[in-house]
Amino acid sequence: MPIANSIADAADQLREWRQDFHRHPELGYEEHRTASVIAERLREFGFDAVETGIGGTGVVGVLHGRNGPGAEDRAIMLRADMDALPMQEVTDGPYKSETDGKMHACGHDGHVTMLLGGAQHLAQTRAFDGTVYFNFQPAEEGGAGAKAMIDDGLFSRFPCRAVYGMHNWPGQPVGSFHTRAGPLMGASDEFYITLKGRGGHAAKPDECIDPIPCGAAIVQALQTVVARRVNPLSPAVVTVTTFEAGEAYNVIADTAHLGGTVRSFDSVVHAEIYEHIERIVTQVAAAHNIEVTIERSDTFYPETVNDAEATAFCLDAARALAGEANVHDGAEPTMGSEDFSFYALEKPACFMLIGNGDSAGLHHPRYDFDDSGTVWGASYWATVVERALPVA
């Protein structure tokens, strides 16, 4: 099944859409312009319904096939995330971010464009039998927008039998597809540690209780959690990513703040890691005569687990589009996390990775989505729909 002519012919239009989204990045739950543009386009395509404000700024477009609405067993959901990252872009392209401190460094501008491209084609052809829900989701980057949409009644308002998602993947050729059944992306959340000592003059450390040596000891000690407390056959990561203390070179700080992330592929292991962190931090702080508080982020992303049957279906759809040589089963799992995991807890689901060529890595200030991939992504979505809901 080659790329449909209508999608191939729309390549320049898709590029314009994507670069427009790139110029106007919006953070999680602030995607008002993005959501408005999406909703307007879906209505222009002739969608049967367009619902906005779901889970904050989420948009769901409803498209029925040739024979009208389908029951839940004849309905599927396709998802793209919309939000950007709080980063400064350092590229010099003509469509670089116009908002300081915000950029599409994870390709969500491309994800939205690919789903819009598939939506436009399917609205023109209606070459399926049933109902497709096009889910444009806010706040994937740490805001758990997927959970917010679910809590806002997503699946009761738009009942479906399966959910499919897709993410661009730097380092893999454009037009290639990669996934696996089972765990694909790790569970993730963050921890925050506050160390309270007694500040004072740097010339009189004996009169102070310095939180910095305590923090340094904690950073070192936390390296033993995965190395010595977690089964080596259970992948996990504990990383301290922030350490803040003091404002002057001649002053011993009163307080220090540490923060970091925990990632794993097993919720039991995840809980055990936090038990080890709490014990280590508490005991090291006590040894330094430091008061300590430990907090865990409210947002926990479970591991993303692909349903075996849904994954086999998506791999077959990708092969029909791109050919056997460009579709790769058994993709290597990554500790990167995704709130698509919340959908996978509710419905059979598959998360597909699509090659983004030789770009900078995700979340890099020089990252950019490869526009030549938009026709492949839009065609993948069309293929998934037409094969999942075939016309009798």
C-alpha positions in Angstrom: 0.0 0.0 0.0 2.0 3.0 -1.2 1.5 6.5 0.1 -1.8 7.8 -1.1 -1.7 10.4 -3.9 -3.7 12.9 -1.9 -1.2 12.6 1.0 1.8 12.8 -1.3 0.3 15.8 -3.0 -0.2 17.5 0.4 3.5 17.4 1.3 4.1 21.1 0.9 0.9 21.9 2.9 2.0 19.6 5.7 5.4 21.3 5.8 3.7 24.7 6.1 1.5 23.4 8.9 4.3 21.8 10.8 6.6 24.9 10.5 3.8 27.1 11.7 3.3 25.0 14.8 7.0 25.1 15.3 7.1 28.9 15.2 4.4 29.1 17.9 5.3 26.6 20.7 3.0 26.4 23.7 3.6 24.6 27.0 1.4 22.0 28.6 -2.2 23.2 29.2 -1.4 26.4 27.5 -1.9 25.1 23.9 -4.7 27.5 23.2 -3.6 28.6 19.7 -2.5 25.1 18.8 -5.8 23.6 19.8 -7.8 26.4 18.0 -5.9 25.8 14.8 -6.5 22.1 15.0 -10.2 22.4 15.7 -10.6 24.9 12.8 -8.8 22.5 10.4 -10.9 19.5 11.5 -14.1 21.5 10.9 -12.8 22.5 7.5 -12.2 18.9 6.7 -15.8 18.2 7.3 -15.5 16.2 10.6 -18.8 15.0 12.1 -18.0 16.6 15.4 -15.1 18.5 17.1 -14.9 18.7 20.8 -12.6 21.1 22.6 -11.4 21.8 26.2 -11.1 18.1 27.1 -8.7 17.7 30.0 -7.9 21.4 29.7 -6.9 22.1 26.1 -7.4 18.8 24.5 -9.3 18.4 21.2 -11.1 15.3 19.9 -12.3 15.1 16.3 -15.0 12.6 15.5 -15.1 11.1 12.0 -17.5 8.4 10.8 -17.0 6.1 7.9 -19.1 5.5 4.8 -21.8 3.7 6.7 -22.2 6.2 9.5 -21.3 5.9 13.2 -19.9 2.7 14.5 -20.4 1.0 17.9 -17.6 0.7 20.3 -16.2 -2.4 18.6 -16.1 -0.4 15.3 -14.3 2.6 16.8 -10.7 3.3 17.4 -8.7 6.3 18.7 -5.6 7.9 17.3 -3.5 10.2 19.5 -1.0 13.0 19.0 0.5 15.2 21.7 0.6 19.0 21.2 2.8 20.6 23.9 6.3 22.1 23.6 9.1 22.3 26.1 10.5 25.1 28.3 13.7 25.3 26.3 15.6 28.0 24.3 15.9 27.0 20.7 19.4 27.6 19.2 18.7 26.8 15.6 18.7 29.6 13.0 16.0 28.3 10.6 13.4 30.6 9.1 10.7 28.9 11.2 12.5 28.9 14.5 10.5 29.5 17.7 9.2 33.0 18.0 8.8 32.6 21.8 11.8 32.9 24.0 12.3 30.0 26.3 9.9 27.7 24.5 10.5 25.3 21.6 9.2 22.1 20.0 12.2 20.0 21.0 10.4 16.7 21.0 8.6 16.8 17.7 5.0 17.3 18.9 4.6 19.8 16.1 5.3 16.9 13.7 3.0 14.6 15.6 0.1 17.0 15.3 0.8 17.6 11.6 1.0 13.8 10.8 -2.4 13.2 12.5 -3.9 16.2 10.7 -2.6 14.9 7.5 -4.2 11.5 8.1 -7.4 13.2 9.2 -7.7 15.3 6.0 -7.2 12.2 3.8 -9.7 10.1 5.7 -12.3 12.9 5.7 -12.0 13.0 1.9 -12.2 9.3 1.3 -14.2 7.9 4.2 -12.7 4.6 3.2 -13.5 2.9 6.4 -16.5 1.5 8.2 -16.9 2.7 11.8 -15.8 5.7 13.8 -12.3 7.2 14.4 -11.6 9.6 17.2 -8.6 11.9 16.6 -7.2 12.8 20.0 -5.0 15.9 20.1 -3.7 15.8 23.7 -2.2 18.5 25.9 0.6 18.4 28.4 2.5 15.2 27.6 5.8 16.7 28.9 5.3 16.2 32.6 1.7 17.3 32.9 0.0 13.9 32.4 -2.4 15.3 29.9 -3.4 11.8 28.9 -4.6 11.2 32.5 -6.4 14.6 32.5 -8.3 13.7 29.4 -9.2 10.3 30.8 -10.4 11.8 34.1 -12.5 14.2 32.0 -14.4 11.3 30.6 -12.5 10.6 27.4 -13.5 7.0 27.0 -17.0 7.4 28.2 -17.5 10.2 25.8 -15.6 8.6 22.9 -15.9 4.8 23.5 -13.5 2.8 21.4 -11.9 -0.7 21.3 -8.2 0.4 20.9 -5.9 3.4 21.1 -2.9 4.0 18.8 0.0 6.5 19.2 3.2 7.4 17.5 6.4 9.3 18.2 9.3 10.4 16.0 12.6 8.7 16.7 15.9 10.4 15.8 18.7 8.3 14.5 16.4 6.0 12.5 15.7 6.5 8.8 12.7 8.6 7.7 10.0 6.2 6.5 11.1 3.4 9.0 8.8 2.1 11.8 9.9 0.5 15.1 8.0 -0.9 18.0 7.7 -4.0 20.2 5.0 -5.9 22.2 5.3 -5.5 25.9 7.2 -2.7 27.8 8.5 -0.1 25.4 9.1 3.0 27.5 9.9 3.3 31.2 7.9 4.5 34.2 9.1 7.9 35.5 8.6 10.4 38.2 10.7 12.9 40.2 11.9 13.4 43.8 12.8 16.6 45.6 15.1 16.8 48.7 15.5 19.8 51.0 18.4 19.9 53.4 18.2 22.4 56.2 21.4 23.3 58.1 22.7 26.5 59.7 24.3 29.1 57.5 27.1 31.5 58.4 30.4 33.0 57.5 32.6 30.8 55.2 35.6 31.6 57.5 33.8 30.0 60.4 32.5 26.6 59.3 32.7 25.2 62.8 29.9 27.6 63.8 27.7 26.3 60.9 26.0 23.2 59.8 26.8 23.0 56.1 24.2 21.3 53.9 26.5 21.1 50.9 28.7 18.3 52.1 25.6 16.4 53.1 24.1 16.9 49.7 27.3 15.7 48.0 27.3 12.6 50.2 23.7 11.9 49.3 24.4 12.2 45.5 27.2 9.7 45.9 25.2 7.4 48.1 22.2 7.3 45.7 24.5 5.9 43.0 24.4 2.6 45.0 20.6 2.2 44.7 20.6 0.7 41.2 24.1 -0.7 41.5 23.6 -2.6 44.7 19.9 -2.7 45.6 18.1 -3.4 42.4 18.1 -6.8 40.7 20.5 -6.4 37.7 17.9 -8.0 35.5 15.5 -5.2 36.3 16.4 -2.1 34.4 16.2 1.1 36.5 17.7 4.6 36.7 18.2 6.9 39.6 19.6 10.3 38.6 20.2 13.5 40.6 19.7 16.3 38.1 19.6 19.4 40.2 21.7 20.6 43.2 21.2 24.2 44.3 22.7 25.9 47.3 24.1 29.3 48.2 24.3 32.7 46.6 27.7 34.0 47.7 31.3 32.6 47.7 31.9 33.7 51.3 28.7 32.5 52.8 27.8 28.9 53.9 24.3 28.2 52.8 21.5 27.6 55.2 19.6 25.3 52.8 20.4 23.0 49.8 17.9 21.5 47.3 18.4 18.4 45.3 16.1 16.9 42.7 16.1 14.0 40.3 14.3 11.3 38.5 13.5 7.6 39.0 12.8 5.4 36.0 12.1 1.7 35.7 10.0 -0.9 33.9 8.4 -2.4 37.0 6.1 -0.7 39.4 7.2 -3.0 42.3 10.9 -2.1 41.6 9.9 1.5 41.4 8.4 1.5 44.9 11.4 -0.4 46.3 13.7 2.2 44.8 11.9 4.9 46.8 12.2 2.9 50.0 16.0 2.8 49.4 16.1 6.5 48.6 14.3 7.5 51.7 16.4 5.4 53.9 19.7 6.6 52.4 18.8 10.3 52.4 17.4 10.2 56.0 20.4 8.4 57.4 23.0 10.5 55.6 21.3 13.7 56.7 21.2 12.4 60.3 24.9 11.7 60.2 25.5 15.3 59.1 23.1 16.8 61.7 20.9 18.1 58.9 17.1 18.4 58.8 15.7 16.8 55.7 12.4 16.6 53.8 11.8 14.3 50.9 9.0 14.8 48.4 7.8 12.9 45.4 6.2 14.4 42.3 2.4 14.2 42.0 2.8 13.0 38.4 3.8 9.4 38.0 4.0 8.0 34.4 3.6 4.2 34.4 5.6 2.1 32.0 4.2 2.1 28.5 3.2 -1.5 27.7 2.1 -2.4 24.1 -0.7 -4.9 23.8 0.6 -7.9 21.8 -2.4 -8.1 19.4 -2.5 -4.4 18.8 1.2 -4.3 18.2 1.1 -7.2 15.7 -1.7 -5.3 13.9 0.3 -2.0 13.8 3.4 -3.8 12.5 1.4 -5.4 9.7 -0.1 -2.0 8.8 3.4 -0.4 8.7 4.7 -3.3 6.5 1.8 -2.7 4.1 2.8 0.9 3.8 6.6 0.9 4.0 7.7 -2.7 3.2 9.2 -5.4 5.3 12.7 -3.9 5.3 11.6 -0.6 6.8 9.6 -2.1 9.7 11.4 -3.4 12.8 9.8 -5.6 15.4 11.6 -5.9 18.8 12.6 -2.3 19.1 14.9 -1.7 22.1 13.0 -0.4 25.1 14.0 3.0 26.4 13.9 4.6 29.8 12.3 7.6 28.3 8.7 7.9 29.5 5.4 8.7 27.9 2.0 9.5 29.2 0.5 7.3 26.4 1.0 4.7 29.2 -2.3 5.9 30.8 -4.2 5.0 27.6 -2.5 1.6 27.6 -3.8 0.9 31.1 -7.4 1.4 29.9 -7.5 0.0 26.3 -5.5 -2.4 24.1 -2.8 0.0 22.7 0.3 0.2 20.6 2.8 3.0 20.5 4.8 3.2 17.3 8.2 4.9 16.7 8.7 6.6 13.3 12.2 7.4 12.1 13.3 11.1 12.1 16.5 10.7 10.3 19.9 12.1 11.4 18.5 14.9 13.6 19.6 16.1 17.0 18.2 14.0 19.9 14.9 14.6 21.5 14.9 17.5 24.0 18.1 19.0 22.4 18.1 22.7 21.7 19.0 21.9 18.1 16.4 19.3 17.5 14.0 19.6 14.6 11.4 17.4 13.2 12.1 16.2 9.6 9.3 17.5 7.4 9.8 14.6 4.9 8.4 12.3 7.6 5.0 14.0 7.7 3.7 12.1 4.6 4.9 8.8 6.1 3.2 9.5 9.4 -0.1 10.7 7.8 0.0 7.6 5.5 0.6 5.3 8.5 -2.5 6.7 10.2 -4.6 6.3 7.1 -3.4 2.7 6.7 -4.1 1.9 10.4 -7.7 3.2 10.1 -8.5 1.5 6.7 -7.1 -1.9 7.9 -8.7 -1.7 11.4 -12.1 -0.7 10.1 -12.4 -2.1 6.6 -15.3 -1.4 4.4 -17.3 -4.7 3.9 
